[in-house]
Amino acid sequence: MNCSVPDRVLHCYAMDRQQDRLCLQFLWDFVAAKQPLINSPFFPVLFSFTAYMAFCLPYIALDFFSTRLPNLRKYKIQPQNYPTLGMMVPCIIQSAYHHVVWIFPVTFLHWYWKPVNLPVIAPELPEVLLQVVICLLLFDFEYFLWHLLHHRVPWLYKTFHKVHHKHISTFALTTQYSSVWELLSLGFFAAINPLLLGCHPLTEMIFFLVNIWLSVEDHSGYDLPWSTHRLVPFGWYGGAPHHDLHHLKFKSNYAPYFTHWDRLFGTFTESHSMLPARV
């Protein structure tokens, strides 16, 4: 039986959607097979801390080796400043303490009130990509407003945000070196956006991983050839040089990732990457 053109178009569209879903179904089946672990009240805090430390480790290694290898040292944004073991250890201890004492009770209450239900079907790939980008844009806006407010109001800065500015030369482990209020605020922003969008659990996990990675990269202190700000065109993404300048100057570049809010509010300062001059 011959099919009409509209029928063929609908058939092709349905096949494309099925292929988009199948792209992630294998991954989701692997994740869903770990349901006993995911349903555990300990999973969110273990997932967060493990991902954070895993993303920090390459930069910790880079800090160690770049002091000995000039070819690596040229990518350091502030090459005159390197973190010592005495600077790194308190950051690790504080992050572990915050995860156990503060983040775990919050995630436990969420687990108690809203048990995890894992769907059988994976999300479609375009849906995942779109929702992750929207979550990042929302988080970027929320943190920009929070950050700007905590710099403009002296009491808020001294009480809640000043601890994060202890180091004017950032390194990966300073990402979560902050007050409890700041950590919980940013955690709330990160958690509420996938909920508002009705994201699939896999999309939520991917967003959390991307968000943690970008935060660590922002604080890494390195301007590498493959850094995110070099992959996003037109200067839309600030990256490590953008945020490093914020820690150095304090009064500009409040958005964590993208540059449009700082440009609109007149708080943008150009970060002059020195990478082309070094190669």
SEDOMAR-385777 format. One line per 8 residues: number of its first residue (from 0); for each residue x, y, z of N, C-alpha, C. Coordinates in Angstrom, 1 decimal, always signed. Atoms other than C-alpha are relative to their C-alpha. Layout:
NUM> X Y Z X Y Z X Y Z  ...
REM end
This chain:
0> +0.8 -1.2 +0.0 +0.0 +0.0 +0.0 +0.9 +1.2 +0.0  -0.8 -1.2 +0.1 +1.4 +3.4 -1.0 -0.4 +1.0 +1.1  +0.2 -1.0 -1.1 +1.8 +6.0 +1.7 +0.0 +1.4 -0.6  +0.0 -1.3 +0.5 +1.0 +9.6 +1.1 +1.2 +0.7 +0.6  -1.2 -0.8 -0.4 +3.7 +12.3 +1.5 -0.1 +0.4 +1.5  +0.1 -0.3 -1.4 +2.3 +13.5 +4.9 +0.3 -1.3 +0.9  -0.2 +1.2 -0.8 +2.3 +9.9 +6.2 +1.5 -0.4 +0.0  -1.5 +0.3 +0.0 +6.0 +9.4 +5.1 +0.7 +1.0 +0.9
8> -0.6 -1.1 -0.8 +6.9 +12.7 +6.8 -0.2 -0.4 +1.5  +0.3 +0.3 -1.4 +5.2 +11.6 +10.0 +0.8 -1.3 +0.4  -0.8 +1.2 -0.3 +6.9 +8.2 +9.8 +1.4 +0.3 +0.2  -1.4 -0.4 -0.2 +10.3 +9.7 +9.4 +0.2 +0.8 +1.3  -0.1 -0.7 -1.3 +9.6 +12.1 +12.3 +0.0 -0.9 +1.2  +0.1 +1.0 -1.1 +8.6 +9.2 +14.5 +1.3 -0.8 +0.1  -1.2 +0.8 +0.0 +11.7 +7.2 +13.5 +1.2 +0.9 +0.6  -1.0 -0.9 -0.5 +13.9 +10.3 +14.2 -0.1 +0.1 +1.6
16> +0.2 -0.1 -1.5 +12.4 +10.6 +17.7 +0.4 -1.3 +0.7  -0.4 +1.3 -0.6 +12.9 +6.9 +18.4 +1.5 -0.1 +0.0  -1.4 +0.0 +0.0 +16.5 +7.2 +17.4 +0.6 +0.9 +1.0  -0.5 -0.9 -1.0 +17.0 +10.2 +19.6 -0.1 -0.6 +1.4  +0.2 +0.6 -1.3 +15.6 +8.3 +22.5 +0.9 -1.2 +0.2  -0.9 +1.2 -0.1 +17.6 +5.1 +21.7 +1.5 +0.4 +0.3  -1.4 -0.5 -0.2 +20.8 +7.3 +21.8 +0.3 -0.1 +1.5  -0.2 -0.1 -1.5 +20.3 +7.6 +25.6 -0.6 -1.2 +0.8
24> +0.7 +1.1 -0.7 +18.3 +4.4 +26.4 +1.0 -0.9 +0.6  -1.0 +0.9 -0.5 +21.4 +2.3 +26.8 +0.7 +0.6 +1.3  -0.5 -0.7 -1.2 +22.9 +4.9 +29.2 -1.0 +0.0 +1.2  +1.0 -0.1 -1.1 +19.7 +5.2 +31.1 -0.3 -1.4 +0.6  +0.1 +1.4 -0.5 +19.3 +1.4 +31.4 +1.1 -0.3 +1.0  -1.2 +0.2 -0.9 +22.8 +1.3 +32.9 -0.2 +0.7 +1.3  +0.2 -0.8 -1.2 +21.9 +4.1 +35.4 -1.1 -0.6 +0.8  +1.1 +0.6 -0.7 +18.5 +2.6 +36.2 +0.3 -1.3 +0.7
32> -0.4 +1.2 -0.6 +20.1 -0.7 +37.0 +0.6 +0.2 +1.4  -0.6 -0.3 -1.3 +21.7 +1.0 +40.0 -1.1 +0.6 +0.9  +1.1 -0.6 -0.7 +18.3 +1.9 +41.4 +0.1 -0.1 +1.5  -0.2 +0.1 -1.5 +19.0 +0.6 +44.9 +0.9 +1.1 +0.6  -0.9 -1.1 -0.4 +21.9 +3.0 +45.1 -0.6 +1.4 -0.1  +0.6 -1.3 +0.2 +20.0 +5.9 +43.6 -1.1 +0.3 +1.0  +1.1 -0.1 -0.9 +17.1 +5.3 +45.9 +0.5 +0.2 +1.5  -0.6 -0.2 -1.3 +19.5 +5.5 +48.9 +0.0 +1.5 +0.4
40> -0.1 -1.4 -0.4 +19.3 +8.7 +51.0 +1.4 +0.6 +0.0  -1.4 -0.4 +0.0 +23.1 +8.8 +50.8 +0.5 +0.3 -1.4  -0.4 -0.1 +1.4 +23.2 +8.9 +47.0 +0.3 +1.5 -0.4  -0.2 -1.4 +0.5 +22.8 +12.7 +46.4 +1.3 +0.6 +0.5  -1.2 -0.6 -0.6 +25.6 +13.7 +48.8 +1.3 -0.7 -0.5  -1.1 +0.7 +0.6 +27.9 +10.9 +47.5 +0.2 +0.4 -1.4  -0.1 -0.4 +1.4 +27.2 +11.8 +43.9 +0.6 +1.4 -0.1  -0.6 -1.3 +0.0 +27.9 +15.5 +44.6 +1.4 +0.1 +0.3
48> -1.4 -0.1 -0.4 +31.1 +15.1 +46.5 +0.9 -0.7 -0.8  -0.9 +0.8 +0.9 +32.5 +12.4 +44.3 +0.2 +0.7 -1.3  -0.1 -0.7 +1.3 +31.8 +14.3 +41.1 +0.9 +1.3 +0.2  -0.8 -1.2 -0.3 +33.3 +17.5 +42.7 +1.5 -0.4 +0.1  -1.4 +0.3 -0.2 +36.5 +15.8 +43.8 +0.6 -0.6 -1.3  -0.5 +0.5 +1.3 +36.8 +13.9 +40.5 +0.4 +1.1 -1.0  -0.2 -1.1 +0.9 +36.6 +17.1 +38.5 +1.2 +0.9 +0.5  -1.1 -0.8 -0.5 +39.1 +18.8 +40.8 +1.4 -0.7 -0.2
56> -1.2 +0.7 +0.0 +41.7 +16.1 +40.6 +0.9 +0.3 -1.2  -0.9 -0.4 +1.2 +43.0 +16.9 +37.0 +0.7 +1.3 +0.3  -0.6 -1.3 -0.2 +43.6 +20.5 +38.1 +1.0 +0.0 +1.2  -1.0 +0.2 -1.0 +45.3 +19.4 +41.3 +1.3 -0.6 -0.5  -1.1 +0.6 +0.7 +47.6 +17.3 +39.2 +0.7 +1.1 -0.8  -0.5 -1.1 +0.8 +48.1 +20.3 +36.9 +0.8 +1.0 +0.8  -0.7 -0.9 -0.9 +49.1 +22.5 +39.8 +1.3 -0.6 +0.5  -1.2 +0.7 -0.5 +51.6 +19.9 +40.9 +1.1 +0.0 -1.2
64> -0.9 +0.2 +1.0 +53.2 +19.3 +37.5 +0.4 +1.3 -0.7  -0.3 -1.3 +0.8 +53.0 +22.9 +36.0 +1.1 +0.8 +0.7  -1.1 -0.7 -0.7 +55.4 +24.2 +38.7 +1.4 -0.6 -0.5  -1.2 +0.7 +0.4 +58.0 +21.8 +37.2 +0.2 +0.0 -1.5  +0.0 +0.0 +1.5 +57.1 +22.0 +33.5 -0.4 +1.3 -0.6  +0.3 -1.3 +0.6 +57.3 +25.3 +31.7 -1.1 +0.0 -1.0  +1.0 +0.2 +1.0 +55.1 +24.0 +28.9 -1.4 +0.0 +0.6  +1.3 -0.1 -0.7 +52.2 +23.7 +31.4 -0.2 +1.3 +0.7
72> +0.1 -1.3 -0.8 +53.0 +26.8 +33.4 -0.5 +1.1 -0.8  +0.5 -1.1 +0.8 +52.2 +29.0 +30.5 -1.5 +0.2 -0.1  +1.5 -0.1 +0.0 +48.5 +28.2 +30.8 -0.5 +0.5 +1.3  +0.4 -0.5 -1.3 +48.4 +29.4 +34.4 -0.4 +1.5 -0.1  +0.4 -1.4 +0.1 +46.4 +32.7 +34.6 +0.8 +0.9 +0.9  -0.9 -0.7 -0.9 +48.4 +33.9 +37.6 +1.2 -0.9 +0.3  -1.1 +1.0 -0.1 +51.7 +32.0 +37.1 +0.9 +0.3 +1.2  -0.8 -0.3 -1.2 +53.2 +33.8 +40.1 -0.6 -0.6 +1.3
80> +0.7 +0.6 -1.2 +50.7 +32.1 +42.5 -0.4 -1.4 -0.3  +0.4 +1.4 +0.0 +50.4 +28.4 +43.1 -0.5 -0.4 +1.3  +0.5 +0.4 -1.3 +48.4 +26.7 +45.8 +0.9 -1.0 +0.6  -0.9 +1.0 -0.8 +50.3 +24.8 +48.5 -0.9 -1.0 +0.6  +0.8 +1.0 -0.7 +49.2 +21.7 +50.3 -0.7 +0.5 +1.1  +0.6 -0.6 -1.2 +48.5 +23.8 +53.3 -1.3 +0.9 -0.4  +1.1 -0.7 +0.5 +46.0 +25.8 +51.1 -1.1 -1.0 -0.5  +0.9 +1.0 +0.6 +44.4 +22.7 +49.5 -0.8 -0.8 +1.1
88> +0.6 +0.9 -1.0 +43.8 +20.5 +52.6 -1.2 +0.7 +0.7  +1.2 -0.6 -0.6 +41.5 +23.0 +54.4 -1.2 +0.1 -0.9  +1.1 +0.0 +0.9 +39.4 +23.3 +51.3 -0.7 -1.3 -0.1  +0.6 +1.3 +0.1 +38.9 +19.6 +51.1 -0.8 -0.4 +1.3  +0.6 +0.3 -1.3 +38.1 +19.3 +54.8 -1.3 +0.8 +0.1  +1.2 -0.8 -0.2 +35.6 +22.1 +54.7 -1.1 -0.5 -1.0  +1.0 +0.5 +0.9 +33.9 +20.7 +51.6 -0.6 -1.3 +0.5  +0.5 +1.3 -0.6 +33.6 +17.2 +53.2 -0.9 +0.3 +1.2
96> +0.8 -0.4 -1.2 +32.3 +18.8 +56.4 -1.4 +0.5 -0.4  +1.3 -0.6 +0.4 +29.6 +20.8 +54.6 -0.9 -1.1 -0.6  +0.8 +1.0 +0.6 +28.5 +17.8 +52.6 -0.6 -0.9 +1.1  +0.5 +0.9 -1.0 +28.1 +15.6 +55.7 -0.9 +0.7 +1.0  +0.7 -0.7 -1.1 +26.8 +18.2 +58.2 -1.2 +0.8 -0.5  +1.1 -0.9 +0.5 +24.6 +20.4 +56.0 -0.7 -0.6 -1.2  +0.6 +0.5 +1.3 +24.0 +18.9 +52.5 -0.8 -1.3 +0.3  +0.6 +1.3 -0.2 +23.2 +15.4 +53.7 -1.4 +0.2 +0.7
104> +1.3 -0.2 -0.6 +20.4 +16.5 +56.1 -1.1 +0.5 -0.9  +0.9 -0.6 +0.9 +18.8 +18.6 +53.4 -0.5 -1.0 -1.0  +0.4 +1.0 +1.0 +18.9 +15.8 +50.8 -0.8 -1.1 +0.6  +0.7 +1.1 -0.7 +17.7 +13.3 +53.4 -1.5 +0.4 +0.1  +1.4 -0.4 -0.1 +14.5 +15.4 +54.0 -0.7 +0.0 -1.4  +0.6 +0.0 +1.4 +14.0 +15.7 +50.2 -0.3 -1.5 -0.3  +0.2 +1.4 +0.3 +14.4 +11.9 +49.9 -1.2 -0.6 +0.8  +1.1 +0.5 -0.8 +11.9 +11.3 +52.8 -1.3 +0.5 -0.5
112> +1.3 -0.6 +0.5 +9.2 +13.7 +51.4 -0.3 -0.4 -1.4  +0.2 +0.3 +1.5 +9.7 +12.8 +47.7 +0.9 -1.1 -0.4  -0.8 +1.1 +0.4 +11.0 +9.3 +47.1 +0.3 +0.0 -1.5  -0.4 +0.0 +1.4 +12.8 +8.7 +43.8 -0.7 -1.0 -0.8  +0.6 +1.0 +0.9 +10.8 +7.1 +41.0 +0.7 +0.1 -1.4  -0.7 +0.0 +1.3 +12.8 +6.2 +37.9 -0.9 -0.5 -1.1  +0.8 +0.5 +1.2 +10.9 +6.0 +34.6 +0.8 -1.0 -0.8  -0.6 +1.0 +0.8 +11.6 +3.2 +32.2 +0.7 +0.5 -1.2
120> -0.5 -0.6 +1.3 +12.1 +5.3 +29.1 +0.9 +1.1 +0.2  -0.9 -1.1 +0.0 +15.0 +7.5 +28.5 -0.5 +1.3 -0.7  +0.4 -1.2 +0.7 +14.6 +11.1 +27.4 +0.6 +0.1 -1.4  -0.5 -0.2 +1.4 +15.2 +12.2 +23.8 +1.2 +0.9 +0.1  -1.3 -0.8 +0.0 +18.7 +13.7 +23.1 -0.2 +1.5 -0.1  +0.2 -1.5 +0.2 +17.5 +17.1 +21.8 -0.7 +0.6 +1.3  +0.6 -0.4 -1.2 +15.3 +17.4 +24.9 +1.0 +0.2 +1.1  -1.0 -0.1 -1.0 +18.2 +16.7 +27.2 +0.9 +1.2 -0.2
128> -0.9 -1.1 +0.3 +20.5 +19.2 +25.4 -0.7 +1.4 +0.3  +0.7 -1.2 -0.2 +17.9 +21.9 +25.4 -0.3 +0.4 +1.5  +0.3 -0.2 -1.4 +16.9 +21.5 +29.1 +1.3 +0.3 +0.8  -1.2 -0.3 -0.8 +20.5 +21.4 +30.3 +0.5 +1.4 -0.3  -0.3 -1.4 +0.4 +21.2 +24.7 +28.4 -0.9 +1.0 +0.8  +0.9 -0.9 -0.7 +18.1 +26.3 +29.9 +0.3 +0.0 +1.5  -0.3 +0.0 -1.4 +19.0 +25.1 +33.4 +1.3 +0.8 +0.3  -1.2 -0.8 -0.2 +22.5 +26.6 +33.0 -0.3 +1.5 -0.1
136> +0.4 -1.4 +0.1 +21.0 +29.9 +31.8 -0.7 +0.5 +1.2  +0.7 -0.4 -1.2 +18.6 +30.0 +34.7 +0.9 +0.1 +1.2  -0.9 +0.0 -1.1 +21.3 +29.1 +37.2 +1.0 +1.3 -0.1  -0.9 -1.2 +0.2 +23.6 +31.8 +35.7 -0.7 +1.3 +0.4  +0.7 -1.2 -0.3 +20.9 +34.4 +36.1 -0.2 +0.1 +1.5  +0.3 +0.0 -1.5 +20.0 +33.4 +39.7 +1.2 +0.3 +0.8  -1.2 -0.2 -0.7 +23.6 +33.3 +40.8 +0.5 +1.4 -0.2  -0.4 -1.4 +0.3 +24.3 +36.6 +39.1 -0.6 +1.0 +1.0
144> +0.7 -0.8 -0.9 +21.6 +38.3 +41.1 +0.4 -0.2 +1.5  -0.4 +0.3 -1.3 +22.6 +36.6 +44.3 +1.4 +0.6 +0.3  -1.4 -0.4 -0.1 +26.3 +37.4 +43.7 +0.1 +1.5 +0.1  +0.0 -1.4 +0.1 +25.7 +41.0 +42.8 -0.5 +0.6 +1.4  +0.6 -0.4 -1.2 +23.5 +41.5 +45.9 +1.0 -0.2 +1.2  -0.9 +0.3 -1.1 +26.1 +39.9 +48.2 +1.3 +0.8 -0.1  -1.2 -0.9 +0.1 +28.8 +42.3 +46.9 -0.5 +1.4 +0.2  +0.4 -1.4 -0.1 +26.7 +45.5 +46.9 -0.5 +0.3 +1.5
152> +0.4 -0.2 -1.4 +25.4 +45.0 +50.5 +1.1 -0.5 +0.9  -1.2 +0.4 -0.8 +28.4 +45.1 +52.9 -0.3 -1.0 +1.0  +0.3 +1.0 -1.0 +26.7 +43.1 +55.6 -0.1 -1.4 -0.6  +0.2 +1.3 +0.7 +25.8 +40.3 +53.2 +1.4 -0.5 -0.4  -1.4 +0.4 +0.5 +29.4 +40.3 +51.8 +0.8 -0.5 +1.2  -0.8 +0.4 -1.2 +31.1 +40.2 +55.3 -0.5 -1.2 +0.7  +0.6 +1.1 -0.8 +28.7 +37.7 +56.8 +0.0 -1.3 -0.8  +0.2 +1.3 +0.8 +28.2 +35.2 +53.9 +1.0 -0.3 -1.1
160> -0.7 +0.2 +1.2 +30.4 +35.8 +50.9 +1.5 +0.2 +0.1  -1.5 -0.4 -0.1 +33.8 +37.1 +52.1 +0.9 -1.2 +0.1  -0.9 +1.2 -0.2 +35.1 +33.6 +53.0 +0.4 -0.6 -1.4  -0.3 +0.6 +1.3 +34.9 +32.6 +49.3 +1.1 +0.9 -0.7  -1.0 -0.8 +0.6 +37.2 +35.5 +48.5 +1.3 +0.0 +0.7  -1.2 +0.1 -0.7 +39.9 +34.4 +50.8 +1.2 -0.1 -1.0  -1.1 +0.2 +0.9 +42.0 +33.4 +47.8 -0.2 +0.9 -1.3  +0.1 -0.8 +1.2 +42.5 +36.1 +45.1 +0.5 -0.7 -1.3
168> -0.5 +0.9 +1.1 +44.3 +33.5 +42.9 -0.7 -1.3 +0.2  +0.8 +1.2 -0.2 +41.8 +30.7 +42.5 +0.7 -1.2 -0.5  -0.4 +1.4 +0.5 +42.5 +27.0 +42.2 -1.2 -0.9 +0.2  +1.2 +0.8 +0.1 +40.1 +24.2 +41.7 -0.8 -0.2 +1.3  +0.7 +0.3 -1.3 +39.4 +23.4 +45.4 -0.6 +1.2 +0.6  +0.6 -1.2 -0.6 +38.4 +27.0 +46.1 -1.5 +0.1 -0.5  +1.3 -0.1 +0.6 +35.2 +26.3 +44.1 -1.1 -0.1 +1.1  +0.9 +0.2 -1.1 +33.3 +25.1 +47.2 +0.5 +0.6 +1.3
176> -0.5 -0.7 -1.2 +35.3 +27.1 +49.7 -0.8 +1.2 +0.3  +1.0 -1.1 -0.2 +32.4 +29.2 +50.9 -0.8 -0.3 +1.3  +0.8 +0.1 -1.2 +30.0 +29.8 +53.7 -1.1 -1.1 -0.2  +1.1 +1.0 +0.1 +27.2 +27.3 +54.4 -1.2 +0.7 -0.7  +1.1 -0.7 +0.7 +24.6 +29.9 +53.3 +0.2 +0.1 -1.5  -0.3 +0.0 +1.5 +26.3 +30.3 +49.9 -0.1 -1.3 -0.6  +0.0 +1.4 +0.6 +26.7 +26.6 +49.4 -1.5 -0.5 -0.1  +1.4 +0.5 +0.1 +23.0 +25.9 +50.2 -0.8 +0.8 -1.0
184> +0.7 -0.9 +0.9 +21.8 +28.9 +48.2 +0.2 -0.5 -1.5  -0.3 +0.5 +1.4 +23.6 +27.7 +45.0 -0.5 -1.4 -0.2  +0.5 +1.4 +0.1 +22.6 +24.1 +45.7 -1.5 +0.1 -0.2  +1.4 -0.2 +0.2 +19.0 +25.3 +45.9 -0.3 +0.4 -1.5  +0.2 -0.4 +1.3 +19.3 +27.1 +42.6 +0.2 -1.1 -1.0  -0.3 +1.1 +0.9 +20.8 +24.1 +40.9 -1.1 -1.1 +0.1  +1.0 +1.1 -0.1 +18.1 +21.7 +42.3 -1.4 +0.5 -0.5  +1.4 -0.4 +0.4 +15.0 +23.9 +41.6 -0.2 +0.1 -1.5
192> +0.2 -0.2 +1.5 +15.6 +24.5 +37.9 -0.4 -1.2 -0.7  +0.5 +1.2 +0.7 +15.3 +20.9 +36.7 -1.4 -0.4 +0.5  +1.4 +0.3 -0.5 +12.2 +20.6 +39.0 -1.0 +0.8 -0.7  +0.9 -0.9 +0.7 +10.6 +23.6 +37.4 -0.2 -0.4 -1.4  +0.1 +0.4 +1.4 +11.3 +22.3 +33.9 -0.6 -1.4 -0.2  +0.5 +1.4 +0.1 +10.1 +18.8 +34.7 +0.9 -0.9 -0.6  -1.1 +0.7 +0.7 +13.4 +17.3 +33.7 -0.1 -1.5 +0.4  -0.2 +1.4 -0.3 +13.9 +13.6 +33.4 +1.2 -0.2 +0.9
200> -1.1 +0.2 -0.9 +16.2 +12.2 +36.1 +1.3 -0.1 -0.6  -1.3 +0.1 +0.7 +18.9 +11.5 +33.6 +0.4 +1.4 -0.4  -0.3 -1.4 +0.3 +18.7 +15.1 +32.4 +0.5 +0.8 +1.2  -0.3 -0.7 -1.3 +18.9 +16.3 +36.0 +1.5 -0.4 +0.4  -1.4 +0.4 -0.3 +22.1 +14.2 +36.6 +1.0 +0.6 -0.9  -0.9 -0.6 +1.0 +23.7 +15.5 +33.4 +0.2 +1.4 +0.3  -0.1 -1.5 -0.4 +22.9 +19.1 +34.4 +0.9 +0.1 +1.2  -0.8 -0.1 -1.2 +24.4 +18.5 +37.9 +1.5 -0.2 -0.3
208> -1.4 +0.2 +0.3 +27.6 +17.1 +36.4 +0.6 +1.1 -0.8  -0.5 -1.1 +0.8 +27.9 +19.9 +33.8 +0.2 +1.2 +0.9  +0.0 -1.2 -0.9 +27.2 +22.5 +36.5 +1.3 -0.1 +0.9  -1.1 +0.2 -0.8 +29.8 +21.1 +38.8 +1.3 +0.2 -0.7  -1.2 -0.1 +0.9 +32.4 +20.8 +36.0 +0.3 +1.4 -0.3  -0.2 -1.4 +0.4 +31.9 +24.4 +34.8 +0.4 +0.8 +1.2  -0.4 -0.8 -1.2 +32.2 +25.7 +38.4 +1.4 -0.3 +0.3  -1.4 +0.4 -0.3 +35.4 +23.8 +39.0 +1.0 +0.7 -1.1
216> -0.8 -0.6 +1.0 +36.8 +25.0 +35.6 +0.1 +1.5 +0.2  -0.1 -1.5 -0.3 +35.9 +28.6 +36.5 +1.0 +0.4 +1.0  -0.9 -0.3 -1.1 +38.0 +28.4 +39.6 +1.3 -0.7 -0.2  -1.2 +0.8 +0.2 +40.8 +26.3 +38.1 +1.3 +0.8 +0.0  -1.2 -0.8 +0.1 +43.1 +29.2 +37.5 +0.8 -0.3 -1.3  -0.7 +0.4 +1.3 +44.0 +27.8 +34.0 -0.8 +0.5 -1.2  +0.6 -0.4 +1.3 +43.3 +29.1 +30.5 +0.5 -1.0 -1.0  -0.4 +1.1 +0.9 +43.6 +25.9 +28.5 -0.5 +0.1 -1.4
224> +0.5 -0.1 +1.4 +43.2 +25.6 +24.7 -1.4 -0.5 -0.2  +1.3 +0.6 +0.2 +40.1 +23.5 +25.1 -1.0 +0.5 +1.1  +0.9 -0.5 -1.0 +38.5 +25.5 +27.9 -1.3 +0.5 -0.6  +1.3 -0.2 +0.5 +34.8 +26.1 +27.6 -0.1 +1.4 -0.7  +0.2 -1.4 +0.6 +35.1 +29.9 +26.9 +0.7 +0.1 -1.4  -0.7 +0.0 +1.4 +37.3 +29.1 +23.8 -0.9 -0.8 -0.9  +0.9 +0.8 +0.8 +34.6 +26.7 +22.5 -1.3 +0.7 -0.3  +1.3 -0.8 +0.3 +31.6 +29.1 +22.8 +0.4 +1.3 -0.7
232> -0.4 -1.1 +0.8 +31.8 +31.8 +20.2 -0.5 +1.4 +0.5  +0.4 -1.3 -0.2 +31.4 +35.6 +20.3 +0.2 +0.6 +1.4  -0.2 -0.5 -1.3 +32.6 +36.0 +23.9 -1.2 -0.2 +0.9  +1.2 +0.2 -0.9 +29.3 +34.8 +25.3 +0.3 -0.7 +1.3  -0.3 +0.8 -1.2 +31.0 +32.6 +27.9 +1.3 +0.5 +0.5  -1.2 -0.7 -0.6 +33.5 +34.1 +30.3 +1.1 -1.0 +0.4  -1.0 +1.0 -0.4 +35.2 +31.0 +31.8 +0.9 +0.4 +1.1  -1.0 -0.2 -1.0 +38.2 +30.8 +34.0 +0.6 +1.4 +0.1
240> -0.6 -1.4 -0.1 +39.8 +34.2 +33.0 -1.0 +1.0 +0.5  +1.1 -0.9 -0.4 +36.5 +36.0 +33.5 -0.2 -0.1 +1.5  +0.2 +0.1 -1.4 +36.0 +34.6 +37.0 +1.2 +0.2 +0.8  -1.2 -0.3 -0.7 +39.6 +34.8 +38.0 +0.2 +1.5 +0.2  -0.1 -1.5 -0.1 +39.5 +38.5 +37.3 -1.0 +0.5 +1.1  +0.9 -0.3 -1.1 +36.5 +38.7 +39.6 +0.6 -0.1 +1.4  -0.7 +0.3 -1.3 +38.5 +37.2 +42.5 +1.1 +1.0 +0.2  -1.1 -0.9 +0.0 +41.3 +39.6 +41.6 -0.4 +1.4 +0.3
248> +0.5 -1.4 -0.1 +39.3 +42.8 +41.3 -1.2 +0.2 +0.8  +1.1 +0.0 -0.9 +36.2 +42.0 +43.3 -1.3 +0.7 -0.5  +1.1 -0.9 +0.3 +33.9 +44.6 +41.6 -0.5 -0.1 -1.4  +0.5 +0.2 +1.4 +33.1 +43.1 +38.2 -0.2 -1.5 -0.2  +0.1 +1.4 +0.4 +32.2 +39.8 +36.4 -0.7 -0.8 +1.1  +0.8 +0.7 -1.0 +29.5 +38.6 +38.8 -0.6 -1.3 -0.5  +0.7 +1.2 +0.5 +27.9 +36.0 +36.5 +1.0 -1.1 +0.0  -0.9 +1.1 +0.0 +29.4 +32.5 +36.9 +0.5 -0.5 -1.3
256> -0.4 +0.7 +1.3 +29.4 +31.4 +33.3 -0.1 +1.0 -1.2  +0.2 -0.9 +1.2 +27.9 +33.7 +30.6 +0.3 +1.4 +0.3  -0.5 -1.4 -0.2 +28.8 +37.3 +30.0 -1.2 +1.0 -0.2  +1.0 -0.9 +0.4 +25.4 +38.8 +28.9 -0.5 +0.9 +1.2  +0.5 -0.8 -1.1 +24.2 +39.8 +32.4 +0.9 +1.1 +0.5  -1.0 -1.0 -0.4 +27.4 +41.6 +33.3 +0.0 +1.1 -1.0  +0.0 -1.0 +1.0 +27.3 +43.4 +30.0 -1.2 +0.9 +0.1  +1.2 -0.8 -0.1 +23.7 +44.5 +30.5 +0.0 +0.9 +1.3
264> +0.0 -0.7 -1.2 +24.3 +45.6 +34.1 +1.2 +0.9 +0.1  -1.2 -0.9 -0.1 +27.6 +47.4 +33.3 +1.0 -0.5 +1.0  -1.0 +0.5 -0.9 +29.6 +45.1 +35.5 +1.0 -0.9 -0.7  -0.9 +0.9 +0.8 +31.6 +43.4 +32.7 +1.4 +0.6 -0.1  -1.4 -0.4 +0.3 +35.4 +43.7 +32.6 +0.6 -1.1 -0.9  -0.6 +0.9 +1.0 +37.2 +42.2 +29.7 +1.2 -0.7 +0.6  -1.1 +0.8 -0.4 +39.6 +39.4 +30.6 +0.9 -0.3 -1.2  -0.9 +0.1 +1.1 +42.6 +39.5 +28.4 +0.8 -1.3 +0.1
272> -0.7 +1.3 +0.0 +43.7 +35.9 +27.8 +1.4 +0.2 -0.6  -1.4 -0.1 +0.5 +47.4 +35.6 +27.3 +0.4 -1.2 -0.8  -0.4 +1.3 +0.7 +47.3 +32.2 +25.7 +0.6 +0.2 -1.4  -0.6 -0.1 +1.3 +47.9 +33.4 +22.1 +1.4 +0.5 +0.0  -1.3 -0.6 -0.1 +51.0 +35.3 +23.2 +1.0 -1.1 +0.5  -0.9 +0.9 -0.6 +52.4 +32.2 +24.9 +0.4 -1.1 -1.0  -0.2 +1.1 +0.9 +52.2 +29.7 +22.0 +0.9 +0.4 -1.1
REM end
